Amino acid sequence: MTDQVNTRGLALEFLLEVEKGALSHVALRGMLERYQYLDKQERAFLTRLCEGTLERRLELDAIINHFSKVPVKKQKPVIRNLLRMSVYQLKYMDQVPDSAVCNEAVRLAQKKGFGTLKGFVNGVLRSIARGIEEISFDDLSICYSTPQWIVDQWVEEYGKDKAVRMLADQYVEKPVTIRINETKTTKQQLKARLESEGVTVQEVDGMDCALAISGFDYLRALSSFREGLFHVQDVSSMQVALTAAPKEGDICLDVCAAPGGKSLHLAELLHGTGLVEARDLTDYKVELIQDNIDRSELTNIRAVCHDATVLDESWIGKADIVLADLPCSGLGVLNKKNDLKYRMTPEQQQELVELQHRILDIVWQYVKPGGKLIYSTCTVHKAENVETVDWFLKTHPFLLKKEIIMLPGVDKYDGFFIAGMERKEHD
């Protein structure tokens, strides 16, 4: 590695940015785009150090607190995050020598203007390096670096055995899954194209429209991506359009669509017929959808800015399919969004349940009699999933036709919930 100090310095900047409120996946993507000149090995080191330090934060803090006289919460942000990323290297990155971790941390502390604390940093890290193998934690929250309220909720709703498997799934390395744009290419053609670009490609069991890719450096550097031959999408998420099963000529409305993967899937399944209107709340989100539409070159889909909580009378009774993939706590995808567990609170989760009810109360009106409403979330919280559907069916003229519950670590893919409902012919 040509410049580990610089790479570690970038990791420290990332951690400070996230602590100030930046979304981790956005901050990391932006950093990797800015520093494309780093070689593949450095980028891999940087990515792992950033993501690993973030996702293991509670455990790292517990280790630091065990060895430091100054508790983590009382440390300066630079020192706190410098210690976290150093302890992550000591515990989880065996190829990095302990002496290098300690020396580079001291150097970075001095470079950041904390030379007076370099003795503290050095002393704490060398104590941890000597004693890290001797400490362990029984507490599930610390072991899996997941806030206690989430652990309690999962144990209550799914039992301890399943909860532990769900918690452990956050740390399982998974390939990126992509959905083939079958309007532009075939699975075999795309597989050959990706392999020619140096990408490792695997089949995905039971999903003809999907492939799993790994070994690539930077997604946007792949010409196959820029040409719209595929879209990055988890297999769980692909089930949404497959559950909707549009028939040619259907009019479809996706009320919370960004970044547009499910909408595009619907449009592809329509084989150039019908229409998909993909909506979201802000111009920024609509631009994300439009960017993906432009790459795909599909002509039967449009992006529109609209607030799903506001009734659009022009759509009442017009849609064959309404897709409501609604804002949720996101706790089914912690494997991909490693700071989400720290940002979410029980109070916010309850507010999201209320928002889901409010949106469903509006958007069901767009469904034709005999048409379909597909409700989905990327969470595992029952109040946002089965309980919301139970409430909806008691108060609206729909029948439940299909319900899919996927739990991370228990089922093969990300945590996801899908309910396929049909509007009664007569309310």
C-alpha positions as CSV (number, residue, x, y, z in Angstrom):
1,M,0.0,0.0,0.0
2,T,1.6,3.2,-1.1
3,D,0.3,5.7,1.4
4,Q,-1.4,4.1,4.4
5,V,-1.2,7.4,6.4
6,N,-3.2,9.2,3.7
7,T,-5.7,6.3,3.5
8,R,-6.2,6.2,7.2
9,G,-6.5,10.0,7.2
10,L,-9.3,9.7,4.6
11,A,-11.0,7.1,6.9
12,L,-10.8,9.5,9.8
13,E,-12.4,12.3,7.7
14,F,-15.2,9.9,6.7
15,L,-15.9,8.9,10.3
16,L,-16.0,12.6,11.4
17,E,-18.4,13.4,8.6
18,V,-20.7,10.6,9.6
19,E,-20.6,11.7,13.2
20,K,-21.8,15.1,12.1
21,G,-24.8,13.6,10.4
22,A,-23.7,12.5,6.8
23,L,-25.2,9.3,5.5
24,S,-22.5,6.7,5.5
25,H,-23.2,5.2,2.0
26,V,-23.4,8.7,0.4
27,A,-20.2,9.9,2.2
28,L,-18.2,6.8,1.2
29,R,-19.4,6.8,-2.4
30,G,-18.5,10.5,-2.7
31,M,-15.0,9.9,-1.2
32,L,-14.3,6.9,-3.5
33,E,-15.3,9.1,-6.5
34,R,-13.0,11.9,-5.4
35,Y,-10.0,9.6,-4.8
36,Q,-10.3,7.4,-7.9
37,Y,-6.5,7.7,-8.3
38,L,-6.0,5.3,-5.3
39,D,-5.1,1.8,-6.4
40,K,-7.6,-1.1,-6.0
41,Q,-5.9,-2.4,-2.9
42,E,-5.9,1.0,-1.2
43,R,-9.6,1.5,-2.1
44,A,-10.4,-1.9,-0.6
45,F,-8.5,-1.1,2.6
46,L,-10.3,2.3,2.9
47,T,-13.7,0.8,2.3
48,R,-13.3,-1.9,4.8
49,L,-11.8,0.4,7.4
50,C,-14.6,2.9,7.0
51,E,-17.5,0.4,7.0
52,G,-16.1,-1.9,9.6
53,T,-15.3,0.9,12.1
54,L,-18.8,2.2,11.7
55,E,-20.7,-1.1,11.9
56,R,-18.7,-2.3,14.9
57,R,-18.8,1.1,16.8
58,L,-20.6,-0.1,20.0
59,E,-18.1,-3.0,20.4
60,L,-15.1,-0.8,19.7
61,D,-16.3,1.8,22.2
62,A,-16.7,-0.9,24.9
63,I,-13.2,-2.1,24.2
64,I,-11.8,1.5,24.4
65,N,-13.7,2.1,27.6
66,H,-12.3,-1.0,29.2
67,F,-8.7,0.3,28.7
68,S,-9.0,4.1,28.7
69,K,-9.3,6.3,31.8
70,V,-11.2,8.8,29.7
71,P,-14.5,7.3,28.5
72,V,-15.2,7.5,24.7
73,K,-18.1,10.0,25.1
74,K,-15.8,12.5,26.8
75,Q,-13.0,12.3,24.2
76,K,-12.5,14.8,21.4
77,P,-14.2,13.7,18.2
78,V,-10.9,13.3,16.3
79,I,-9.4,11.2,19.1
80,R,-12.5,9.1,19.6
81,N,-12.7,8.2,15.9
82,L,-9.0,7.7,15.6
83,L,-9.1,5.2,18.5
84,R,-12.2,3.5,17.0
85,M,-10.6,2.9,13.6
86,S,-7.3,1.8,15.2
87,V,-9.0,-0.7,17.5
88,Y,-10.9,-2.0,14.5
89,Q,-7.6,-2.7,12.7
90,L,-6.2,-4.4,15.8
91,K,-9.2,-6.7,16.2
92,Y,-10.4,-7.3,12.7
93,M,-7.6,-6.6,10.2
94,D,-5.0,-9.3,10.9
95,Q,-2.8,-8.4,8.0
96,V,-2.0,-5.0,9.6
97,P,0.8,-5.2,12.2
98,D,-0.1,-3.9,15.7
99,S,3.0,-1.6,15.7
100,A,1.9,0.0,12.4
101,V,-1.6,0.7,13.7
102,C,-0.2,2.4,16.9
103,N,2.5,4.4,15.1
104,E,0.2,5.6,12.3
105,A,-2.5,6.6,14.9
106,V,0.1,8.7,16.8
107,R,1.3,10.3,13.6
108,L,-2.3,11.1,12.6
109,A,-3.1,12.6,16.0
110,Q,-0.1,14.9,15.6
111,K,-1.0,15.8,12.0
112,K,-4.6,16.7,13.1
113,G,-3.2,19.1,15.8
114,F,-3.5,16.9,18.8
115,G,0.2,16.4,19.4
116,T,-0.4,16.8,23.2
117,L,-2.6,13.7,23.2
118,K,-0.2,11.4,21.2
119,G,1.0,9.8,24.4
120,F,-2.6,9.1,25.4
121,V,-3.4,7.6,22.0
122,N,-0.2,5.5,22.0
123,G,-0.7,4.3,25.6
124,V,-4.4,3.3,25.1
125,L,-3.7,1.5,21.8
126,R,-0.7,-0.4,23.1
127,S,-2.7,-1.6,26.1
128,I,-5.5,-2.7,23.9
129,A,-3.1,-4.5,21.5
130,R,-1.7,-6.5,24.5
131,G,-5.0,-7.3,26.1
132,I,-7.6,-7.4,23.4
133,E,-7.7,-11.2,23.2
134,E,-8.5,-11.4,26.9
135,I,-11.8,-9.5,26.9
136,S,-15.1,-10.6,25.7
137,F,-18.7,-9.4,26.0
138,D,-21.9,-11.5,26.6
139,D,-24.3,-8.6,25.9
140,L,-25.9,-9.1,22.4
141,S,-26.0,-5.4,21.9
142,I,-22.2,-5.0,22.3
143,C,-21.3,-8.3,20.6
144,Y,-23.2,-7.3,17.5
145,S,-22.9,-3.5,17.9
146,T,-26.6,-3.0,17.7
147,P,-28.6,-0.6,19.9
148,Q,-30.3,-2.4,22.8
149,W,-33.9,-1.4,21.7
150,I,-33.4,-3.1,18.3
151,V,-32.1,-6.3,20.0
152,D,-35.0,-6.3,22.4
153,Q,-37.5,-5.8,19.6
154,W,-36.1,-8.6,17.4
155,V,-35.9,-11.0,20.4
156,E,-39.5,-10.2,21.3
157,E,-40.9,-10.5,17.7
158,Y,-38.8,-13.4,16.4
159,G,-37.2,-15.2,19.4
160,K,-33.6,-15.2,20.5
161,D,-32.3,-17.8,18.0
162,K,-33.6,-16.0,15.0
163,A,-32.7,-12.6,16.4
164,V,-29.0,-13.7,16.8
165,R,-29.0,-14.9,13.2
166,M,-30.4,-11.6,12.0
167,L,-27.9,-9.6,14.1
168,A,-25.0,-11.7,12.7
169,D,-26.1,-11.2,9.1
170,Q,-24.9,-7.6,9.3
171,Y,-21.3,-8.8,9.1
172,V,-21.6,-11.4,6.4
173,E,-19.8,-10.3,3.2
174,K,-22.1,-10.5,0.3
175,P,-21.6,-9.9,-3.5
176,V,-23.5,-7.1,-5.1
177,T,-26.7,-8.3,-6.8
178,I,-27.8,-6.9,-10.1
179,R,-30.9,-7.2,-12.2
180,I,-30.3,-7.7,-16.0
181,N,-32.0,-5.1,-18.2
182,E,-33.5,-7.7,-20.5
183,T,-34.7,-5.0,-23.0
184,K,-31.0,-4.5,-23.9
185,T,-29.2,-7.8,-23.2
186,T,-29.4,-11.4,-22.1
187,K,-28.0,-13.1,-19.0
188,Q,-25.3,-14.8,-21.0
189,Q,-24.4,-11.7,-23.0
190,L,-24.1,-9.6,-19.8
191,K,-22.2,-12.3,-18.0
192,A,-19.6,-12.4,-20.8
193,R,-19.4,-8.6,-21.0
194,L,-18.9,-8.3,-17.2
195,E,-16.2,-10.9,-17.2
196,S,-14.4,-9.1,-20.1
197,E,-14.4,-6.1,-17.8
198,G,-12.6,-8.1,-15.0
199,V,-15.7,-8.7,-12.9
200,T,-16.4,-12.0,-11.1
201,V,-19.9,-13.1,-11.9
202,Q,-22.1,-15.8,-10.3
203,E,-25.6,-17.1,-11.0
204,V,-28.3,-16.4,-8.4
205,D,-30.4,-19.5,-7.4
206,G,-34.0,-19.2,-8.5
207,M,-33.7,-15.7,-10.0
208,D,-33.3,-15.7,-13.8
209,C,-33.2,-11.9,-14.0
210,A,-30.3,-11.6,-11.5
211,L,-26.6,-12.0,-11.2
212,A,-24.1,-11.6,-8.3
213,I,-21.0,-9.6,-9.0
214,S,-17.8,-9.0,-7.1
215,G,-14.1,-8.2,-7.6
216,F,-14.8,-4.9,-9.4
217,D,-13.2,-1.6,-8.3
218,Y,-15.7,1.1,-9.1
219,L,-19.2,0.5,-10.4
220,R,-19.4,3.6,-12.6
221,A,-16.1,2.7,-14.3
222,L,-17.9,-0.3,-15.9
223,S,-19.1,0.6,-19.4
224,S,-21.8,-2.1,-19.0
225,F,-23.2,-0.1,-16.0
226,R,-23.0,3.3,-17.9
227,E,-24.8,1.7,-20.9
228,G,-27.7,0.6,-18.6
229,L,-27.3,-3.1,-19.2
230,F,-28.1,-3.8,-15.5
231,H,-29.3,-2.1,-12.4
232,V,-28.0,-2.7,-8.8
233,Q,-30.8,-4.2,-6.8
234,D,-31.1,-6.7,-4.1
235,V,-32.9,-10.0,-4.9
236,S,-35.5,-9.2,-2.1
237,S,-36.3,-6.0,-3.8
238,M,-36.7,-7.7,-7.2
239,Q,-39.6,-9.8,-5.7
240,V,-41.7,-6.6,-5.6
241,A,-42.3,-6.2,-9.4
242,L,-42.5,-10.0,-9.8
243,T,-45.3,-10.1,-7.2
244,A,-47.0,-7.3,-9.1
245,A,-46.8,-9.4,-12.2
246,P,-47.9,-6.7,-14.7
247,K,-49.6,-7.7,-17.9
248,E,-48.9,-5.9,-21.2
249,G,-50.7,-2.6,-21.4
250,D,-51.1,-2.1,-17.6
251,I,-51.0,1.4,-16.2
252,C,-48.8,1.4,-13.1
253,L,-48.0,4.0,-10.4
254,D,-45.1,3.8,-8.0
255,V,-45.8,6.3,-5.3
256,C,-42.3,6.4,-3.5
257,A,-40.0,5.2,-6.3
258,A,-36.5,6.6,-5.8
259,P,-34.0,5.6,-7.0
260,G,-36.3,3.7,-9.3
261,G,-35.2,0.1,-9.4
262,K,-38.7,-1.4,-8.9
263,S,-40.3,1.0,-11.3
264,L,-37.8,0.1,-14.0
265,H,-38.4,-3.5,-13.3
266,L,-42.1,-3.0,-13.8
267,A,-41.5,-1.1,-17.1
268,E,-39.2,-3.9,-18.4
269,L,-41.9,-6.5,-17.5
270,L,-44.4,-4.5,-19.6
271,H,-42.2,-5.1,-22.7
272,G,-42.5,-1.6,-24.1
273,T,-46.3,-1.3,-23.5
274,G,-48.4,0.4,-20.9
275,L,-47.0,3.1,-18.6
276,V,-45.1,3.4,-15.3
277,E,-45.2,6.7,-13.5
278,A,-42.4,6.8,-10.9
279,R,-43.0,9.4,-8.2
280,D,-41.1,10.8,-5.3
281,L,-41.2,13.7,-2.9
282,T,-38.2,15.9,-3.9
283,D,-36.6,17.1,-7.1
284,Y,-33.3,15.4,-6.0
285,K,-35.0,12.0,-5.7
286,V,-36.8,12.5,-9.0
287,E,-33.4,13.3,-10.7
288,L,-32.1,9.9,-9.3
289,I,-35.0,8.1,-10.9
290,Q,-34.5,10.1,-14.2
291,D,-30.8,9.2,-14.3
292,N,-31.7,5.5,-14.1
293,I,-34.4,5.9,-16.7
294,D,-31.9,7.6,-19.0
295,R,-29.4,4.8,-18.6
296,S,-32.0,2.1,-19.2
297,E,-33.4,3.9,-22.3
298,L,-36.9,2.7,-21.5
299,T,-39.7,4.7,-23.1
300,N,-42.8,3.5,-21.1
301,I,-41.7,5.1,-17.8
302,R,-41.7,8.7,-16.6
303,A,-40.4,10.4,-13.4
304,V,-42.7,12.9,-11.6
305,C,-42.4,14.9,-8.4
306,H,-45.4,14.4,-6.1
307,D,-46.0,14.1,-2.4
308,A,-47.6,10.7,-1.7
309,T,-49.6,12.1,1.3
310,V,-51.5,14.4,-1.1
311,L,-54.4,13.0,-3.1
312,D,-54.0,13.3,-6.8
313,E,-57.6,13.3,-8.1
314,S,-56.6,12.8,-11.7
315,W,-55.3,9.2,-10.8
316,I,-58.4,8.0,-8.8
317,G,-59.4,4.6,-10.2
318,K,-56.9,4.7,-13.1
319,A,-54.1,2.3,-12.0
320,D,-54.0,-1.4,-12.7
321,I,-51.1,-1.6,-10.3
322,V,-50.1,0.8,-7.5
323,L,-46.7,0.1,-5.9
324,A,-46.3,1.4,-2.4
325,D,-42.8,0.8,-1.3
326,L,-43.0,3.1,1.6
327,P,-40.6,4.9,3.9
328,C,-39.7,2.6,6.7
329,S,-37.1,2.0,9.5
330,G,-34.9,0.0,7.1
331,L,-33.8,-2.5,9.7
332,G,-33.9,-5.4,7.1
333,V,-30.9,-3.9,5.2
334,L,-28.4,-3.2,8.0
335,N,-25.9,-5.3,6.0
336,K,-25.8,-2.5,3.4
337,K,-26.5,0.6,5.5
338,N,-24.3,0.2,8.5
339,D,-25.1,3.5,10.2
340,L,-28.9,3.2,10.0
341,K,-29.1,1.3,13.3
342,Y,-27.6,4.3,15.1
343,R,-29.8,6.9,13.4
344,M,-33.2,5.2,14.0
345,T,-35.1,5.5,17.2
346,P,-38.3,3.8,18.5
347,E,-40.0,7.2,18.3
348,Q,-39.1,7.6,14.7
349,Q,-40.1,4.1,14.0
350,Q,-43.6,4.8,15.3
351,E,-43.8,8.0,13.3
352,L,-43.0,5.9,10.2
353,V,-45.9,3.5,11.0
354,E,-48.2,6.5,11.1
355,L,-46.8,7.8,7.8
356,Q,-47.3,4.4,6.2
357,H,-51.0,4.4,7.3
358,R,-51.5,8.0,6.1
359,I,-50.0,7.2,2.6
360,L,-51.9,3.9,2.2
361,D,-55.1,5.8,3.2
362,I,-54.5,8.0,0.1
363,V,-53.0,5.8,-2.6
364,W,-55.5,2.9,-2.5
365,Q,-57.9,5.2,-4.2
366,Y,-55.7,5.1,-7.4
367,V,-56.3,1.3,-7.8
368,K,-59.0,0.2,-10.3
369,P,-61.6,-2.3,-9.0
370,G,-59.9,-5.6,-9.6
371,G,-56.5,-3.9,-9.7
372,K,-53.5,-4.6,-7.4
373,L,-51.9,-2.7,-4.5
374,I,-48.4,-3.9,-3.7
375,Y,-47.2,-2.8,-0.2
376,S,-43.5,-3.3,0.6
377,T,-40.8,-2.3,3.1
378,C,-37.2,-3.1,3.7
379,T,-37.7,-3.6,7.4
380,V,-38.4,-6.6,9.7
381,H,-40.5,-4.7,12.3
382,K,-44.0,-6.3,12.5
383,A,-45.8,-3.0,13.2
384,E,-44.6,-1.7,9.8
385,N,-45.3,-4.9,8.0
386,V,-48.0,-7.5,9.0
387,E,-49.7,-5.3,11.5
388,T,-50.0,-2.4,9.0
389,V,-51.5,-4.8,6.4
390,D,-53.9,-6.2,9.0
391,W,-55.0,-2.6,9.8
392,F,-55.4,-1.8,6.1
393,L,-57.4,-4.9,5.2
394,K,-59.9,-4.2,8.0
395,T,-60.5,-0.6,6.9
396,H,-60.2,-0.8,3.1
397,P,-61.9,-2.8,0.2
398,F,-59.0,-5.1,-0.5
399,L,-58.1,-8.8,-0.3
400,L,-54.7,-10.2,0.6
401,K,-53.4,-12.4,-2.3
402,K,-49.8,-12.9,-1.3
403,E,-47.5,-12.1,1.6
404,I,-43.7,-12.5,1.6
405,I,-41.6,-12.1,4.8
406,M,-37.9,-12.3,4.4
407,L,-35.6,-12.1,7.4
408,P,-31.8,-11.4,7.1
409,G,-29.7,-14.4,8.1
410,V,-32.8,-16.6,8.3
411,D,-33.7,-16.4,4.6
412,K,-31.2,-16.1,1.8
413,Y,-31.5,-12.4,1.1
414,D,-32.0,-9.0,2.8
415,G,-34.9,-8.5,5.2
416,F,-37.9,-7.5,3.2
417,F,-41.7,-7.5,3.4
418,I,-44.2,-7.6,0.5
419,A,-48.0,-7.8,0.5
420,G,-49.8,-8.2,-2.7
421,M,-53.5,-7.0,-2.4
422,E,-56.4,-6.9,-4.8
423,R,-59.1,-4.3,-4.8
424,K,-62.6,-5.8,-4.6
425,E,-64.8,-5.3,-7.7
426,H,-67.4,-3.7,-5.4
427,D,-66.4,-1.7,-2.4
